[in-house]
Protein backbone atom coordinates (compact mmCIF):
# COMPACT_ATOMS: atom_id res chain seq x y z
CA UNK A 1 0.00 0.00 0.00
CA UNK A 2 1.35 3.34 -1.07
CA UNK A 3 1.60 6.00 1.62
CA UNK A 4 1.07 9.40 -0.01
CA UNK A 5 2.00 12.66 1.73
CA UNK A 6 -0.47 15.50 1.23
CA UNK A 7 0.56 19.03 0.39
CA UNK A 8 -2.48 21.26 0.70
CA UNK A 9 -2.08 24.69 -0.86
CA UNK A 10 -3.70 27.87 0.42
CA UNK A 11 -2.49 31.30 -0.65
CA UNK A 12 0.78 29.78 -1.86
CA UNK A 13 1.54 28.08 1.45
CA UNK A 14 1.46 24.49 2.66
CA UNK A 15 -1.36 24.18 5.21
CA UNK A 16 -3.59 21.65 6.88
CA UNK A 17 -7.27 22.07 7.64
CA UNK A 18 -9.52 20.48 10.20
CA UNK A 19 -12.65 19.04 8.57
CA UNK A 20 -12.21 21.29 5.54
CA UNK A 21 -12.63 24.60 7.37
CA UNK A 22 -10.49 27.20 5.57
CA UNK A 23 -10.51 29.61 8.52
CA UNK A 24 -8.87 26.99 10.69
CA UNK A 25 -5.86 26.44 8.46
CA UNK A 26 -2.53 25.66 10.12
CA UNK A 27 0.42 26.91 8.06
CA UNK A 28 3.36 24.51 7.95
CA UNK A 29 5.57 26.06 5.29
CA UNK A 30 5.75 28.79 2.69
CA UNK A 31 8.27 26.85 0.62
CA UNK A 32 6.31 24.22 -1.31
CA UNK A 33 9.31 22.74 -3.14
CA UNK A 34 11.21 22.34 0.13
CA UNK A 35 8.20 20.56 1.62
CA UNK A 36 8.08 18.21 -1.35
CA UNK A 37 11.79 17.56 -0.91
CA UNK A 38 11.19 16.65 2.72
CA UNK A 39 8.81 13.86 1.79
CA UNK A 40 10.80 12.65 -1.21
CA UNK A 41 13.87 12.38 1.01
CA UNK A 42 11.85 10.21 3.38
CA UNK A 43 10.83 7.86 0.60
CA UNK A 44 7.62 9.26 -0.85
CA UNK A 45 6.80 7.63 -4.19
CA UNK A 46 3.90 9.97 -5.01
CA UNK A 47 2.57 13.33 -3.83
CA UNK A 48 -1.04 14.31 -3.24
CA UNK A 49 -1.55 18.04 -3.82
CA UNK A 50 -4.74 20.01 -3.29
CA UNK A 51 -5.45 23.56 -4.39
CA UNK A 52 -7.71 24.58 -1.51
CA UNK A 53 -8.35 28.04 -2.91
CA UNK A 54 -9.22 26.42 -6.22
CA UNK A 55 -11.70 24.07 -4.55
CA UNK A 56 -13.64 27.06 -3.25
CA UNK A 57 -13.27 29.29 -6.30
CA UNK A 58 -13.90 26.61 -8.90
CA UNK A 59 -10.68 27.18 -10.83
CA UNK A 60 -6.95 26.67 -10.21
CA UNK A 61 -5.36 29.29 -7.97
CA UNK A 62 -2.13 27.66 -6.78
CA UNK A 63 -1.17 25.96 -10.03
CA UNK A 64 2.25 27.62 -10.12
CA UNK A 65 3.28 25.85 -6.91
CA UNK A 66 2.30 22.53 -8.44
CA UNK A 67 4.36 23.27 -11.55
CA UNK A 68 7.37 24.19 -9.41
CA UNK A 69 7.26 20.87 -7.61
CA UNK A 70 6.86 19.05 -10.89
CA UNK A 71 9.88 20.85 -12.34
CA UNK A 72 11.97 20.00 -9.28
CA UNK A 73 10.97 16.31 -9.34
CA UNK A 74 10.13 15.40 -12.93
CA UNK A 75 9.99 11.66 -12.24
CA UNK A 76 7.75 11.87 -9.17
CA UNK A 77 4.07 11.11 -9.81
CA UNK A 78 1.77 13.90 -8.63
CA UNK A 79 -1.99 13.74 -8.19
CA UNK A 80 -3.73 17.10 -7.99
CA UNK A 81 -7.22 18.13 -6.97
CA UNK A 82 -9.06 21.36 -6.25
CA UNK A 83 -10.79 23.56 -8.80
CA UNK A 84 -10.74 21.06 -11.64
CA UNK A 85 -14.00 21.83 -13.41
CA UNK A 86 -13.19 21.57 -17.15
CA UNK A 87 -11.11 19.65 -19.67
CA UNK A 88 -8.81 22.61 -20.33
CA UNK A 89 -7.63 22.57 -16.71
CA UNK A 90 -6.94 18.85 -16.88
CA UNK A 91 -5.06 19.24 -20.13
CA UNK A 92 -2.91 22.02 -18.69
CA UNK A 93 -1.94 19.95 -15.66
CA UNK A 94 -1.20 16.84 -17.70
CA UNK A 95 0.84 18.82 -20.21
CA UNK A 96 2.89 20.10 -17.28
CA UNK A 97 3.65 16.52 -16.28
CA UNK A 98 1.12 15.92 -13.52
CA UNK A 99 0.15 12.24 -13.47
CA UNK A 100 -3.43 12.33 -12.19
CA UNK A 101 -6.18 14.92 -11.95
CA UNK A 102 -8.77 14.49 -9.23
CA UNK A 103 -12.34 15.56 -9.93
CA UNK A 104 -14.36 16.28 -6.81
CA UNK A 105 -17.25 18.71 -6.67
CA UNK A 106 -17.73 18.75 -10.43
CA UNK A 107 -18.12 14.96 -10.43
CA UNK A 108 -21.25 15.36 -8.32
CA UNK A 109 -22.62 18.48 -10.01
CA UNK A 110 -22.02 17.12 -13.49
CA UNK A 111 -21.35 13.35 -13.50
CA UNK A 112 -21.15 13.30 -17.30
CA UNK A 113 -17.97 15.37 -17.00
CA UNK A 114 -16.19 12.42 -15.41
CA UNK A 115 -17.03 10.16 -18.34
CA UNK A 116 -15.94 12.88 -20.75
CA UNK A 117 -12.65 13.37 -18.92
CA UNK A 118 -11.93 9.64 -18.78
CA UNK A 119 -12.52 9.39 -22.51
CA UNK A 120 -10.32 12.39 -23.28
CA UNK A 121 -7.53 11.50 -20.85
CA UNK A 122 -7.67 7.74 -20.17
CA UNK A 123 -5.53 6.59 -17.28
CA UNK A 124 -5.20 10.03 -15.71
CA UNK A 125 -8.52 10.68 -13.97
CA UNK A 126 -9.38 10.03 -10.34
CA UNK A 127 -12.51 11.02 -8.44
CA UNK A 128 -12.46 12.31 -4.89
CA UNK A 129 -15.48 11.32 -2.84
CA UNK A 130 -15.66 13.08 0.50
CA UNK A 131 -18.32 11.81 2.85
CA UNK A 132 -19.96 12.16 6.20
CA UNK A 133 -22.00 9.20 7.46
CA UNK A 134 -21.81 7.64 4.00
CA UNK A 135 -23.19 10.67 2.17
CA UNK A 136 -21.10 12.66 -0.31
CA UNK A 137 -20.14 16.26 0.51
CA UNK A 138 -19.08 18.89 -2.03
CA UNK A 139 -17.89 22.49 -2.39
CA UNK A 140 -14.93 22.09 -0.08
CA UNK A 141 -17.09 19.96 2.25
CA UNK A 142 -19.48 22.86 2.78
CA UNK A 143 -22.55 21.01 1.49
CA UNK A 144 -23.69 17.43 2.18
CA UNK A 145 -25.65 15.88 -0.70
CA UNK A 146 -28.20 13.05 -0.80
CA UNK A 147 -25.82 10.84 -2.83
CA UNK A 148 -24.44 7.70 -1.25
CA UNK A 149 -20.71 7.13 -1.66
CA UNK A 150 -21.11 3.60 -2.99
CA UNK A 151 -23.75 4.67 -5.49
CA UNK A 152 -21.53 7.31 -7.06
CA UNK A 153 -18.46 5.11 -6.78
CA UNK A 154 -20.06 2.45 -8.96
CA UNK A 155 -21.05 5.05 -11.54
CA UNK A 156 -17.54 6.47 -11.81
CA UNK A 157 -16.05 3.00 -11.90
CA UNK A 158 -18.12 2.36 -15.01
CA UNK A 159 -16.87 5.63 -16.48
CA UNK A 160 -13.29 4.36 -16.28
CA UNK A 161 -11.67 6.35 -13.46
CA UNK A 162 -8.30 5.11 -12.23
CA UNK A 163 -9.18 5.26 -8.55
CA UNK A 164 -11.51 6.69 -5.95
CA UNK A 165 -10.01 8.83 -3.22
CA UNK A 166 -12.28 8.34 -0.22
CA UNK A 167 -12.16 10.87 2.60
CA UNK A 168 -14.09 10.53 5.82
CA UNK A 169 -14.77 14.18 6.68
CA UNK A 170 -15.47 13.41 10.30
CA UNK A 171 -11.95 12.05 10.70
CA UNK A 172 -9.95 14.36 8.43
CA UNK A 173 -7.41 16.46 10.29
CA UNK A 174 -8.83 15.37 13.64
CA UNK A 175 -6.15 12.77 14.50
CA UNK A 176 -8.82 10.26 15.53
CA UNK A 177 -7.85 7.26 13.47
CA UNK A 178 -9.09 5.87 10.17
CA UNK A 179 -12.68 4.85 9.48
CA UNK A 180 -11.65 1.33 8.50
CA UNK A 181 -15.17 -0.05 8.25
CA UNK A 182 -16.42 2.55 5.77
CA UNK A 183 -13.23 2.41 3.72
CA UNK A 184 -13.33 -1.37 3.50
CA UNK A 185 -17.02 -1.39 2.60
CA UNK A 186 -16.41 0.95 -0.34
CA UNK A 187 -13.38 -1.05 -1.49
CA UNK A 188 -15.37 -4.29 -1.44
CA UNK A 189 -18.21 -2.70 -3.39
CA UNK A 190 -15.92 -1.60 -6.22
CA UNK A 191 -13.26 -3.25 -8.34
CA UNK A 192 -11.12 -0.16 -8.91
CA UNK A 193 -8.48 0.96 -6.39
CA UNK A 194 -9.49 2.94 -3.32
CA UNK A 195 -7.12 5.48 -1.82
CA UNK A 196 -7.96 6.12 1.82
CA UNK A 197 -7.84 9.58 3.35
CA UNK A 198 -8.80 11.18 6.62
CA UNK A 199 -7.81 10.36 10.18
CA UNK A 200 -4.47 8.56 9.68
CA UNK A 201 -2.67 9.24 12.95
CA UNK A 202 0.03 6.67 13.68
CA UNK A 203 1.57 3.33 12.73
CA UNK A 204 -1.45 1.47 14.13
CA UNK A 205 -3.55 3.08 11.39
CA UNK A 206 -1.07 1.92 8.77
CA UNK A 207 -1.33 -1.62 10.13
CA UNK A 208 -5.12 -1.48 10.03
CA UNK A 209 -5.19 -0.15 6.47
CA UNK A 210 -2.65 -2.72 5.33
CA UNK A 211 -5.00 -5.41 6.62
CA UNK A 212 -7.60 -4.38 4.01
CA UNK A 213 -5.21 -3.82 1.12
CA UNK A 214 -6.35 -7.10 -0.40
CA UNK A 215 -9.88 -5.64 -0.56
CA UNK A 216 -8.63 -2.93 -2.90
CA UNK A 217 -7.22 -0.20 -0.68
CA UNK A 218 -4.03 0.47 -2.60
CA UNK A 219 -3.01 3.79 -1.10
CA UNK A 220 -3.43 6.07 1.89
CA UNK A 221 -3.06 9.84 2.01
CA UNK A 222 -1.59 11.30 5.16
CA UNK A 223 -1.39 14.93 6.17
CA UNK A 224 -1.57 16.40 9.66
CA UNK A 225 -0.04 13.33 11.30
CA UNK A 226 3.23 13.59 9.39
CA UNK A 227 3.38 17.35 9.84
CA UNK A 228 2.77 17.25 13.58
CA UNK A 229 4.93 14.18 14.15
CA UNK A 230 2.53 11.52 15.38
CA UNK A 231 3.44 9.48 12.29
CA UNK A 232 6.95 9.15 10.92
CA UNK A 233 6.44 9.01 7.17
CA UNK A 234 9.46 6.84 6.39
CA UNK A 235 8.56 4.37 9.13
CA UNK A 236 4.99 4.30 7.88
CA UNK A 237 5.91 3.47 4.30
CA UNK A 238 8.43 0.88 5.47
CA UNK A 239 5.78 -0.79 7.63
CA UNK A 240 3.25 -0.70 4.81
CA UNK A 241 5.70 -2.33 2.42
CA UNK A 242 6.46 -5.01 4.99
CA UNK A 243 2.79 -5.80 5.57
CA UNK A 244 1.70 -5.66 1.94
CA UNK A 245 0.04 -8.92 0.84
CA UNK A 246 1.39 -8.21 -2.64
CA UNK A 247 4.91 -8.84 -1.35
CA UNK A 248 4.12 -12.21 0.13
PEZIZI-V145362 format. One record per pair of residues at least 24 apart in sequence whose C-alpha atoms are under 8 Angstrom apart, sorted by the first residue. I is the first residue (numbers start at 0). GAP is how many residues later the second one is. D is the distance in whole Angstrom. If there is no record, write none. Layout:
i=I gap=GAP d=D
i=I gap=GAP d=D
This chain:
i=0 gap=209 d=7
i=0 gap=212 d=7
i=0 gap=216 d=7
i=0 gap=217 d=5
i=0 gap=218 d=5
i=0 gap=219 d=7
i=0 gap=239 d=6
i=0 gap=240 d=7
i=0 gap=243 d=6
i=1 gap=43 d=8
i=1 gap=216 d=6
i=1 gap=217 d=4
i=1 gap=218 d=6
i=1 gap=235 d=7
i=1 gap=238 d=7
i=1 gap=239 d=8
i=2 gap=41 d=7
i=2 gap=42 d=8
i=2 gap=216 d=6
i=2 gap=217 d=5
i=2 gap=218 d=6
i=2 gap=219 d=7
i=2 gap=230 d=8
i=2 gap=233 d=7
i=2 gap=234 d=6
i=2 gap=237 d=8
i=3 gap=40 d=7
i=3 gap=41 d=7
i=3 gap=42 d=6
i=3 gap=43 d=6
i=3 gap=44 d=6
i=3 gap=215 d=7
i=3 gap=216 d=6
i=3 gap=217 d=5
i=3 gap=218 d=6
i=4 gap=34 d=7
i=4 gap=39 d=7
i=4 gap=41 d=7
i=4 gap=42 d=6
i=4 gap=43 d=6
i=4 gap=216 d=6
i=4 gap=217 d=5
i=4 gap=218 d=6
i=4 gap=221 d=8
i=4 gap=228 d=8
i=5 gap=41 d=6
i=5 gap=42 d=5
i=5 gap=43 d=6
i=5 gap=44 d=8
i=5 gap=215 d=6
i=5 gap=216 d=6
i=5 gap=217 d=5
i=6 gap=25 d=8
i=6 gap=28 d=8
i=6 gap=29 d=8
i=6 gap=40 d=7
i=6 gap=41 d=6
i=6 gap=42 d=5
i=6 gap=43 d=7
i=6 gap=216 d=7
i=7 gap=41 d=6
i=7 gap=42 d=5
i=7 gap=43 d=6
i=7 gap=44 d=7
i=8 gap=40 d=7
i=8 gap=41 d=6
i=8 gap=42 d=5
i=8 gap=43 d=6
i=8 gap=44 d=7
i=8 gap=53 d=7
i=9 gap=41 d=7
i=9 gap=42 d=6
i=9 gap=43 d=6
i=9 gap=52 d=7
i=10 gap=42 d=7
i=10 gap=51 d=7
i=11 gap=50 d=6
i=11 gap=53 d=7
i=15 gap=157 d=7
i=15 gap=207 d=7
i=15 gap=208 d=6
i=16 gap=156 d=6
i=17 gap=154 d=6
i=17 gap=155 d=5
i=17 gap=156 d=6
i=18 gap=122 d=8
i=18 gap=150 d=6
i=18 gap=151 d=7
i=18 gap=152 d=7
i=18 gap=153 d=5
i=18 gap=154 d=6
i=18 gap=155 d=7
i=19 gap=120 d=6
i=19 gap=121 d=6
i=19 gap=122 d=8
i=19 gap=149 d=8
i=19 gap=152 d=8
i=27 gap=199 d=7
i=31 gap=33 d=7
i=31 gap=37 d=7
i=32 gap=32 d=8
i=32 gap=35 d=7
i=32 gap=36 d=5
i=32 gap=39 d=7
i=35 gap=33 d=7
i=38 gap=194 d=8
i=41 gap=191 d=7
i=41 gap=192 d=5
i=42 gap=190 d=8
i=42 gap=191 d=6
i=42 gap=194 d=8
i=43 gap=190 d=8
i=43 gap=193 d=8
i=44 gap=31 d=7
i=44 gap=32 d=7
i=45 gap=30 d=6
i=45 gap=31 d=5
i=45 gap=32 d=6
i=45 gap=33 d=8
i=46 gap=29 d=8
i=46 gap=30 d=7
i=46 gap=31 d=5
i=46 gap=32 d=6
i=47 gap=30 d=6
i=47 gap=31 d=5
i=47 gap=32 d=6
i=47 gap=173 d=7
i=48 gap=29 d=7
i=48 gap=30 d=6
i=48 gap=31 d=5
i=48 gap=32 d=6
i=49 gap=30 d=6
i=49 gap=31 d=5
i=49 gap=32 d=5
i=50 gap=29 d=8
i=50 gap=30 d=6
i=50 gap=31 d=5
i=50 gap=32 d=7
i=51 gap=30 d=6
i=51 gap=31 d=8
i=51 gap=88 d=8
i=52 gap=29 d=8
i=52 gap=30 d=8
i=53 gap=28 d=5
i=53 gap=29 d=4
i=53 gap=30 d=8
i=54 gap=26 d=8
i=54 gap=27 d=4
i=54 gap=28 d=4
i=54 gap=29 d=8
i=54 gap=84 d=7
i=54 gap=85 d=6
i=55 gap=26 d=8
i=55 gap=27 d=7
i=55 gap=83 d=6
i=55 gap=84 d=6
i=56 gap=26 d=7
i=57 gap=24 d=8
i=57 gap=25 d=4
i=57 gap=26 d=7
i=57 gap=27 d=7
i=58 gap=24 d=4
i=58 gap=25 d=6
i=58 gap=26 d=7
i=59 gap=24 d=7
i=59 gap=29 d=8
i=66 gap=29 d=7
i=69 gap=26 d=8
i=69 gap=27 d=7
i=69 gap=28 d=7
i=85 gap=27 d=8
i=86 gap=30 d=7
i=98 gap=25 d=6
i=99 gap=24 d=5
i=99 gap=25 d=6
i=99 gap=26 d=7
i=100 gap=24 d=5
i=100 gap=25 d=6
i=101 gap=24 d=5
i=101 gap=25 d=5
i=101 gap=26 d=6
i=102 gap=24 d=5
i=102 gap=25 d=6
i=103 gap=24 d=5
i=103 gap=25 d=6
i=103 gap=34 d=7
i=104 gap=33 d=5
i=104 gap=34 d=6
i=104 gap=35 d=8
i=107 gap=30 d=8
i=113 gap=42 d=7
i=113 gap=45 d=7
i=113 gap=47 d=8
i=114 gap=41 d=8
i=114 gap=44 d=5
i=114 gap=45 d=7
i=117 gap=41 d=7
i=117 gap=42 d=6
i=117 gap=43 d=6
i=121 gap=38 d=8
i=121 gap=39 d=8
i=122 gap=38 d=7
i=122 gap=39 d=6
i=123 gap=37 d=8
i=123 gap=38 d=7
i=124 gap=36 d=5
i=124 gap=37 d=6
i=124 gap=38 d=8
i=125 gap=35 d=5
i=125 gap=36 d=5
i=125 gap=37 d=5
i=125 gap=38 d=6
i=125 gap=39 d=7
i=126 gap=29 d=8
i=126 gap=34 d=7
i=126 gap=36 d=7
i=126 gap=37 d=5
i=126 gap=38 d=6
i=127 gap=36 d=6
i=127 gap=37 d=5
i=127 gap=38 d=6
i=127 gap=39 d=8
i=128 gap=24 d=8
i=128 gap=35 d=7
i=128 gap=36 d=6
i=128 gap=37 d=5
i=128 gap=38 d=6
i=129 gap=35 d=8
i=129 gap=36 d=6
i=129 gap=37 d=5
i=129 gap=38 d=6
i=129 gap=39 d=6
i=130 gap=35 d=8
i=130 gap=36 d=6
i=130 gap=37 d=5
i=130 gap=38 d=6
i=131 gap=36 d=6
i=131 gap=37 d=6
i=131 gap=38 d=6
i=133 gap=48 d=8
i=140 gap=28 d=8
i=148 gap=37 d=8
i=149 gap=36 d=6
i=149 gap=39 d=7
i=152 gap=33 d=8
i=152 gap=37 d=7
i=153 gap=35 d=8
i=153 gap=36 d=6
i=156 gap=33 d=7
i=156 gap=34 d=8
i=156 gap=35 d=7
i=160 gap=31 d=8
i=161 gap=30 d=7
i=161 gap=31 d=7
i=162 gap=29 d=6
i=162 gap=30 d=5
i=162 gap=31 d=6
i=162 gap=32 d=7
i=163 gap=28 d=7
i=163 gap=29 d=6
i=163 gap=30 d=5
i=163 gap=31 d=6
i=164 gap=29 d=6
i=164 gap=30 d=5
i=164 gap=31 d=6
i=164 gap=32 d=7
i=165 gap=28 d=7
i=165 gap=29 d=6
i=165 gap=30 d=5
i=165 gap=31 d=6
i=166 gap=29 d=6
i=166 gap=30 d=5
i=166 gap=31 d=5
i=167 gap=29 d=7
i=167 gap=30 d=5
i=167 gap=31 d=8
i=168 gap=29 d=7
i=169 gap=28 d=8
i=170 gap=27 d=5
i=170 gap=28 d=5
i=171 gap=25 d=7
i=171 gap=26 d=4
i=171 gap=27 d=5
i=172 gap=25 d=7
i=172 gap=26 d=6
i=172 gap=50 d=7
i=172 gap=51 d=6
i=173 gap=25 d=6
i=174 gap=24 d=5
i=174 gap=25 d=7
i=174 gap=26 d=5
i=174 gap=49 d=8
i=174 gap=50 d=7
i=175 gap=24 d=7
i=175 gap=25 d=7
i=176 gap=24 d=6
i=176 gap=25 d=8
i=176 gap=28 d=6
i=177 gap=27 d=6
i=179 gap=28 d=7
i=179 gap=29 d=7
i=182 gap=34 d=8
i=183 gap=28 d=6
i=183 gap=31 d=7
i=183 gap=33 d=7
i=186 gap=28 d=6
i=186 gap=29 d=5
i=186 gap=30 d=6
i=187 gap=27 d=6
i=187 gap=28 d=7
i=190 gap=25 d=7
i=191 gap=24 d=7
i=192 gap=24 d=6
i=192 gap=25 d=6
i=193 gap=24 d=6
i=193 gap=25 d=7
i=194 gap=24 d=5
i=194 gap=25 d=5
i=194 gap=26 d=7
i=195 gap=24 d=5
i=195 gap=25 d=6
i=196 gap=24 d=5
i=196 gap=25 d=7
i=197 gap=24 d=7
i=199 gap=25 d=7
i=200 gap=24 d=5
i=200 gap=29 d=6
i=200 gap=30 d=6
i=201 gap=28 d=6
i=201 gap=29 d=5
i=201 gap=30 d=8
i=201 gap=34 d=8
i=202 gap=28 d=6
i=202 gap=32 d=8
i=202 gap=33 d=6
i=202 gap=36 d=8
i=205 gap=30 d=7
i=205 gap=33 d=7
i=205 gap=34 d=6
i=206 gap=32 d=8
i=206 gap=33 d=7
i=206 gap=36 d=7
i=209 gap=30 d=6
i=209 gap=33 d=6
i=209 gap=34 d=6
i=210 gap=32 d=8
i=212 gap=31 d=7
i=212 gap=32 d=7
i=213 gap=31 d=7
